[in-house]
Amino acid sequence: MVNPRIRYLVSSPCGDIPAEKDKWDLPLECDQLKTPYGVYFHSINDFLSREGFRPLIDAASKKLGRKIHIKEINEIIIRTEKHGLLYHPASIELILKEGKVKFGLNVAVSEFGKDCLKKEFSILKKLYIKFNLPYLPEVYYLIEQNSMVFLLEEWFEGYHEFHISQNENGKTLLKLWEFGKGYKYLSTEQSFEIFKQASKILTLYYDFDNYCQIQPWHHAAGDFIAKIEDEVIDVRLTTARQYEPFMVFRDKEKINPVLALLYFLLILSIRMRLDKLDGLGKIIWIEDYCVEATVTGFLEALKLRDEFSLHLGSEDEFLMLIQSFDKKDLKTVFEPLLEIYSGTEDFPVIIENIGNHIGKLYTAIQNLPS
C-alpha cells in the first residue's frame, strides 16, 4: 500500500505558509509545556495514519456518503489553524482523485486541555443526537496517544472568526477574519445579522426541561464563526465546553420555567455584547444594535421550537409576561445574574454599561411583535 503524500502548512490571514522544518523546534503558541511544532505535526500524522488511516477513511466515507479507500487519497494537508489556552486546532484536508474533503482536528496537550476535550466530545455527541441541528460540528473520533488527545470533527469550510476592531478613524466595527483573503470590516446590518444568528443558535440548543444551555462561550475566543457568500450570512458555533443550567438554578427543587427562560435571555443579552479588541486587546462592549439583534434571534428560535408550548404555554403569553416587566423589574432580575461575572475582567465593563443596557433591552422587548 502506498501511503498518501503529507504536506504541512500554517494558516495565515494572507494565505497558507509552508511549515518549514527548520522551524519545527519552535514551541506551540500559548502552550505552557513548550511542545515543539515538530512533535505536534508528527503526533497528528501518527493519529491520522493509525490502523491504515482508519480515522480519516471512516470520517471521509461518512462525510461523502460512500466508501472511501486509501488509494483514492493523493495527498493529506495538515494545516495548523490557531492556538488557544486549551486546544491547538488544525484542519485536515484530503485531496482525492475526485474532489477533496476537509475536517477539523482539535489537539490538546495539557492535562487540563485533555480533560476538557474529552468532555467536549461527549457534549457534542449528546447535542447532535438530542437536537439534530447543523450549527455545531459533528464529531467523528476521539483518541489519546503520544500524550495528546485528538478530536476529529466536521470542518465548517468558508467560515471565519470575527472580532470588534477599530478602523483608521477610530470607529469600532465588526471585522471578519477571512484567512486567505485578509480582513473585512462589516456593516451594521451585517453585524446585526451575525449576532442575531448567534443568539438564535444558542436558544435552539436551550433545554426547556432542565434549563441546560451551552456555556461558557465568548466572542473573544472566536467561538462563533461566520460565512458571507453572495451577501448571504451564515453563522456556526465551534464549541460546546459545557452544557449545564445557570449557577443560580442549581440545587433548586422547583424553578419556574418562564423565569428560567427570562434569565437565559438576560444573560444572553450581556454575553452577546462582550468581545476583546481584535480578539486579544481590551474588553469591548458592542454597540446598542446588538441588543435588538439578540432579542430578535431569541424570538426566531422560540418560534421554531415545537416543544415550547409543552413547557411554557403559548408564545403570546410568554411575550405578554416579559413585556409586563418595567425597567426597575428588569434591574431587579439582573442583579443575581451579574454575580456570575464578579471577579472577571468583563465585570467592570458590564457594571459601567448595565444601566444603559437595561434601558435598551427594555425597549427591544417592548418592540417585539405581540
C-alpha positions in Angstrom: 0.0 0.0 0.0 1.3 3.4 -1.0 0.6 6.0 1.7 -0.7 9.5 0.7 1.8 12.3 0.5 1.7 14.6 3.6 2.1 18.3 3.4 2.3 20.7 6.4 1.1 24.3 6.3 0.4 27.2 8.6 -2.8 29.2 8.1 -2.5 33.0 8.0 -4.7 36.0 7.0 -2.7 36.3 3.8 -2.9 32.6 2.8 -1.2 29.4 3.7 2.5 29.4 4.6 4.7 26.2 4.3 5.6 24.8 7.7 9.4 24.9 7.2 11.1 22.1 9.0 14.0 24.2 10.2 11.4 26.0 12.5 9.9 22.8 13.9 11.9 23.2 17.1 9.9 26.3 18.0 7.2 25.8 20.7 3.5 26.0 20.0 2.0 29.4 20.9 0.0 29.5 24.2 1.4 26.1 25.3 2.9 26.2 28.8 4.6 22.8 28.1 6.5 24.4 25.1 5.7 21.5 22.8 7.7 21.8 19.6 5.9 22.1 16.3 7.8 19.0 15.1 6.3 16.9 17.9 2.8 18.4 17.2 2.9 17.7 13.5 4.4 14.2 13.9 1.8 13.3 16.5 -1.0 14.4 14.2 0.5 12.3 11.5 0.6 9.3 13.9 -3.0 9.8 14.8 -4.2 10.1 11.2 -2.3 7.1 9.9 -3.2 4.7 12.7 -4.8 1.4 11.6 -4.2 2.2 8.0 -5.6 5.8 8.2 -8.8 4.4 9.6 -9.9 7.6 11.4 -9.7 9.6 8.1 -11.2 6.9 5.9 -14.2 6.4 8.2 -14.8 10.1 8.6 -14.4 10.8 4.8 -16.7 7.9 4.0 -19.4 9.2 6.3 -19.0 12.8 5.1 -19.2 11.9 1.4 -21.8 9.2 1.8 -19.8 6.5 0.1 -16.9 4.1 1.0 -13.5 5.7 0.6 -10.3 3.7 0.0 -6.8 4.8 0.9 -5.7 4.6 -2.7 -8.2 7.4 -3.6 -6.3 9.9 -1.3 -3.5 11.5 -3.3 -2.4 14.0 -0.5 -3.2 14.9 3.0 -2.7 18.6 4.1 -2.2 19.2 7.8 -2.7 22.9 8.4 -2.3 24.4 11.8 -5.1 27.0 12.2 -4.7 28.8 15.5 -3.5 28.2 19.1 -5.5 28.7 22.3 -5.1 28.1 26.0 -7.0 24.8 25.8 -6.5 23.4 22.3 -4.3 23.7 19.2 -6.7 23.3 16.3 -5.6 22.1 12.8 -7.5 21.4 9.6 -7.0 18.2 7.8 -7.6 18.3 4.0 -7.8 15.2 1.9 -7.0 15.7 -1.8 -8.8 12.9 -3.5 -8.6 11.7 -7.1 -12.0 13.2 -7.5 -12.6 16.2 -5.3 -11.5 16.9 -1.7 -12.8 16.8 1.8 -11.8 18.7 4.9 -12.0 18.1 8.7 -11.2 19.9 11.9 -8.8 18.4 14.4 -8.6 19.7 17.9 -5.4 18.8 19.7 -4.9 19.1 23.5 -1.5 18.7 25.1 -2.0 19.9 28.7 -3.7 17.7 31.2 -6.5 20.3 31.7 -6.9 20.7 28.0 -7.1 16.9 27.5 -9.8 16.6 30.2 -11.8 19.5 28.6 -11.6 18.0 25.1 -12.8 14.6 26.3 -15.7 16.3 28.0 -16.5 18.4 24.9 -16.5 15.3 22.7 -19.3 13.8 24.9 -21.3 17.0 24.9 -21.1 17.5 21.2 -22.2 13.9 20.6 -25.1 14.4 23.1 -26.3 17.6 21.5 -26.0 16.2 17.9 -28.2 13.3 18.9 -30.7 15.4 21.0 -31.3 18.3 18.6 -30.0 17.1 15.2 -29.1 20.6 14.3 -26.2 21.7 11.9 -24.8 24.5 13.9 -22.2 22.6 16.0 -19.5 20.4 14.4 -20.3 16.7 14.1 -17.6 14.6 15.9 -16.0 11.5 14.4 -13.1 10.3 16.5 -11.6 10.9 20.0 -8.3 9.2 20.6 -5.5 9.7 23.2 -2.0 8.8 22.0 1.5 10.3 22.2 0.5 12.1 25.4 -2.1 14.1 23.5 -5.8 13.9 22.9 -7.1 14.3 19.3 -10.7 15.1 18.3 -11.5 14.7 14.6 -14.6 16.6 13.7 -16.6 18.4 11.0 -14.9 21.4 9.4 -17.1 24.5 8.6 -15.5 25.5 5.3 -15.6 29.2 4.4 -16.4 30.3 7.9 -14.2 32.7 9.8 -13.7 34.3 13.2 -15.0 37.9 13.7 -14.0 40.5 16.3 -14.6 44.1 17.1 -11.8 46.3 15.7 -11.0 50.0 15.2 -10.8 51.4 11.7 -8.4 54.2 10.8 -10.9 56.8 12.0 -11.0 55.1 15.5 -14.6 53.8 15.0 -15.3 50.3 16.4 -16.6 47.9 13.8 -17.0 44.2 13.4 -14.3 42.7 11.3 -14.4 39.3 9.6 -11.1 37.5 9.6 -11.2 35.8 6.2 -8.0 33.8 6.3 -6.5 33.6 2.8 -8.3 36.9 1.8 -7.4 39.2 4.6 -9.7 41.2 6.9 -13.0 42.7 6.1 -15.0 45.4 8.0 -18.7 44.6 8.2 -21.7 47.0 8.0 -24.0 47.4 10.9 -26.6 45.4 9.0 -24.2 42.5 8.5 -23.1 42.7 12.2 -26.8 42.7 13.3 -27.4 39.5 11.3 -24.4 37.8 12.8 -25.4 38.5 16.4 -29.0 37.7 15.6 -28.0 34.2 14.3 -25.6 33.6 17.2 -28.5 34.3 19.6 -30.8 32.1 17.6 -28.3 29.2 17.7 -27.9 29.3 21.5 -31.6 29.5 22.0 -32.2 26.5 19.7 -29.9 24.4 22.0 -31.6 25.6 25.2 -33.2 22.8 27.1 -36.7 23.8 28.4 -36.8 20.7 30.6 -33.7 21.2 32.8 -32.6 24.7 31.7 -29.3 23.4 30.3 -27.5 25.7 27.9 -24.2 25.9 26.0 -21.7 27.7 28.2 -19.2 29.2 28.6 -18.6 31.0 25.4 -17.0 34.3 24.4 -16.6 36.2 21.2 -13.0 36.9 22.2 -12.3 33.2 21.9 -13.7 33.0 18.4 -16.3 30.5 19.4 -18.7 31.8 16.8 -17.7 31.9 13.1 -19.5 33.4 10.1 -19.5 32.9 6.3 -20.6 35.6 3.9 -21.3 34.4 0.4 -23.2 36.4 -2.3 -24.2 38.7 0.6 -25.8 35.8 2.4 -24.6 35.4 6.0 -24.5 32.2 7.9 -23.2 31.6 11.4 -21.9 28.5 13.2 -20.7 27.7 16.7 -17.4 25.8 17.0 -17.5 24.6 20.6 -19.7 23.4 23.5 -17.4 23.2 26.5 -20.3 22.7 29.0 -24.0 22.0 28.8 -25.4 22.9 32.2 -28.1 25.1 33.8 -27.2 28.5 35.3 -25.4 28.5 38.5 -28.4 30.3 40.2 -30.6 27.3 39.2 -28.5 24.6 40.6 -29.6 22.7 43.7 -33.1 24.2 43.5 -36.1 21.9 43.7 -38.5 23.8 41.6 -37.8 26.7 39.2 -40.5 28.5 37.2 -39.6 27.6 33.5 -40.7 31.1 32.4 -38.3 32.7 34.8 -35.6 30.4 33.7 -36.1 31.3 30.1 -36.1 35.0 31.0 -32.8 34.6 32.9 -31.4 32.9 29.8 -32.4 35.9 27.6 -31.0 38.4 30.1 -27.6 36.8 30.4 -27.5 36.1 26.7 -28.0 39.8 26.1 -24.9 40.6 28.2 -22.7 37.9 26.8 -23.5 38.8 23.2 -22.1 42.3 23.8 -18.7 41.3 25.1 -15.6 40.9 22.9 -12.0 41.9 23.0 -10.5 44.4 20.6 -9.2 42.3 17.7 -9.8 39.2 19.9 -6.8 39.9 22.2 -7.0 43.5 23.5 -9.1 45.3 25.9 -12.7 44.2 26.7 -15.2 45.8 24.3 -18.9 46.5 24.9 -20.6 46.0 21.5 -22.9 48.8 20.3 -26.6 49.0 21.1 -27.8 47.4 17.8 -26.5 44.1 19.4 -29.4 44.2 21.9 -32.2 44.1 19.3 -30.2 41.5 17.3 -30.1 39.3 20.4 -33.8 39.6 21.2 -34.7 39.1 17.6 -32.7 35.9 17.3 -34.0 34.6 20.6 -37.6 35.1 19.4 -36.9 33.5 16.0 -35.6 30.4 17.7 -38.6 30.1 20.1 -40.9 30.1 17.1 -39.0 27.1 15.7 -39.2 25.1 19.0 -42.2 22.8 18.8 -41.8 21.8 22.4 -42.2 25.4 23.7 -45.9 25.1 24.4 -45.4 21.9 26.4 -43.2 23.8 29.0 -44.2 27.5 28.8 -47.7 27.7 27.2 -48.2 29.9 24.2 -45.6 32.3 22.8 -48.1 35.2 23.1 -48.4 34.5 26.8 -44.7 34.5 27.3 -44.3 37.7 25.4 -47.0 39.4 27.3 -45.3 38.4 30.6 -41.8 39.7 29.7 -43.3 42.8 28.2 -45.1 43.4 31.6 -41.6 44.0 33.2 -40.7 47.6 33.6 -37.1 48.8 33.7 -37.0 48.6 37.5 -38.2 45.0 37.3 -35.5 44.1 34.8 -32.9 45.6 37.0 -34.0 43.5 40.0 -34.0 40.3 37.9 -30.5 41.2 36.5 -28.9 41.6 40.0 -28.2 37.9 40.8 -27.0 37.3 37.3 -24.3 39.9 37.5 -22.7 37.9 40.3 -21.7 35.4 37.6 -19.2 37.8 36.3 -17.9 39.1 39.6 -14.1 38.9 39.7 -13.7 38.5 35.9 -12.1 41.0 33.5 -15.6 41.5 31.9 -17.2 42.6 35.2 -16.0 46.3 35.2 -17.2 46.8 31.7 -20.6 45.2 32.4 -21.1 47.4 35.5 -20.2 50.5 33.6 -22.8 49.8 30.9 -25.5 47.8 32.6 -27.8 50.8 33.3 -27.9 51.8 29.6 -28.1 48.1 28.6 -31.3 47.5 30.7 -32.9 50.5 29.0 -32.1 49.2 25.5 -33.2 45.7 26.4 -36.5 47.0 27.8 -37.1 48.9 24.5 -36.2 45.9 22.4 -38.6 43.7 24.4 -41.4 46.2 24.2 -41.0 46.4 20.4 -41.4 42.7 19.9 -44.4 41.9 17.8 -47.2 40.5 20.1 
